[in-house]
Amino acid sequence: MVFNKAHSSNSQFLPSNSLSISPELLMPTPNKPNSAVKPIRDLAWCIAPTLLISFKYAWAGFHYAFISQRNFRIHTIIGTLAISLGVFLHLTMVELSVIALTSGLVMAMELLNTAIESVVDLTVKQSYHELAKIAKDCAAGAVLISAIASVLVAGVLIIPPLWIRLQPFVQ
Ligand SMILES: Nc1ncnc2c1ncn2[C@@H]1O[C@H](COP(=O)(O)OP(=O)(O)OP(=O)(O)O)[C@@H](O)[C@H]1O
């Protein structure tokens, strides 16, 4: 029997050439765990039981990054300033949304960078490893790229109206 890919939410975990697998094989049962689909993360030390507790853990991550990562504090302050300046300059909703999106992207990248650094440190401890270096350097590179893009976007949207506002003071 050919199984229709569109009928299974689990099909995203399968390679494209596996459309002829019967649906029974995709359904994990207690006696026959499916290696592709794991309903229970049995390696997790703790799983948030409710949405509210998930938010609590997410906030704890944000709080940890804010108090421990200087770069994260800088990105948060610059993002807040850019949005405030945009509101002050009466930018359009779309322009403000773009600034908010790019600022949020940088902060999210910084959080991921912190997460990757922690996992690398957990894995290799204080020993040197070339793969640890690659992981940390690439994570830092992702933050840098998003920060450059964010500065360009904010500059393009904020500098022209800011320049017009400053004209009376510079003449
Ligand atoms: N275990 C390791 N093995 C090899 N190189 C490492 C290792 N730990 C750190 N490094 C190198 O040192 C650099 C700095 O590491 P660190 O953990 O301080 O990250 P960071 O980029 O300074 O963090 P932040 O984003 O907080 O500024 C890494 O980018 C990497 O090149």
The ligand as a Tripos MOL2 file, in Angstrom:
@<TRIPOS>MOLECULE
LIG
   31    33     1     0     0
SMALL
NO_CHARGES

@<TRIPOS>ATOM
      1 N1         37.3290   24.5540   23.6090 N.pl3     1 LIG1
      2 C1         37.8000   25.3480   22.6500 C.ar      1 LIG1
      3 N2         38.5500   24.8150   21.6580 N.ar      1 LIG1
      4 C2         39.0390   25.6150   20.6740 C.ar      1 LIG1
      5 N3         38.8510   26.9430   20.5940 N.ar      1 LIG1
      6 C3         38.0920   27.5160   21.5550 C.ar      1 LIG1
      7 C4         37.5370   26.7530   22.6260 C.ar      1 LIG1
      8 N4         36.8410   27.6060   23.4220 N.ar      1 LIG1
      9 C5         36.9740   28.8210   22.8650 C.ar      1 LIG1
     10 N5         37.6980   28.7860   21.7450 N.ar      1 LIG1
     11 C6         38.0570   29.9300   20.8830 C.3       1 LIG1
     12 O1         37.9800   31.1020   21.6610 O.3       1 LIG1
     13 C7         37.0170   32.0010   21.1060 C.3       1 LIG1
     14 C8         36.3140   32.7020   22.2510 C.3       1 LIG1
     15 O2         35.6150   31.7330   23.0060 O.3       1 LIG1
     16 P1         34.4380   32.1510   24.0060 P.3       1 LIG1
     17 O3         33.8740   30.9070   24.5860 O.co2     1 LIG1
     18 O4         34.9520   33.1580   24.9740 O.co2     1 LIG1
     19 O5         33.4280   32.7970   23.0110 O.3       1 LIG1
     20 P2         33.1880   34.3360   22.7250 P.3       1 LIG1
     21 O6         32.9720   34.4590   21.2660 O.co2     1 LIG1
     22 O7         34.2300   35.1780   23.3820 O.co2     1 LIG1
     23 O8         31.8900   34.5580   23.5090 O.3       1 LIG1
     24 P3         31.0070   35.8530   23.4860 P.3       1 LIG1
     25 O9         30.0450   35.6380   22.3550 O.co2     1 LIG1
     26 O10        30.4070   35.8040   24.8340 O.co2     1 LIG1
     27 O11        31.9300   37.0430   23.2680 O.co2     1 LIG1
     28 C9         36.1070   31.1240   20.2570 C.3       1 LIG1
     29 O12        35.5010   31.8730   19.2050 O.3       1 LIG1
     30 C10        37.0810   30.0840   19.7190 C.3       1 LIG1
     31 O13        37.8030   30.5690   18.5990 O.3       1 LIG1
@<TRIPOS>BOND
     1     1     2 1
     2     2     3 ar
     3     2     7 ar
     4     3     4 ar
     5     4     5 ar
     6     5     6 ar
     7     6     7 ar
     8     6    10 ar
     9     7     8 ar
    10     8     9 ar
    11     9    10 ar
    12    10    11 1
    13    11    12 1
    14    11    30 1
    15    12    13 1
    16    13    14 1
    17    13    28 1
    18    14    15 1
    19    15    16 1
    20    16    17 2
    21    16    18 1
    22    16    19 1
    23    19    20 1
    24    20    21 2
    25    20    22 1
    26    20    23 1
    27    23    24 1
    28    24    25 2
    29    24    26 1
    30    24    27 1
    31    28    29 1
    32    28    30 1
    33    30    31 1
@<TRIPOS>SUBSTRUCTURE
     1 LIG1         1 GROUP 0 **** ****
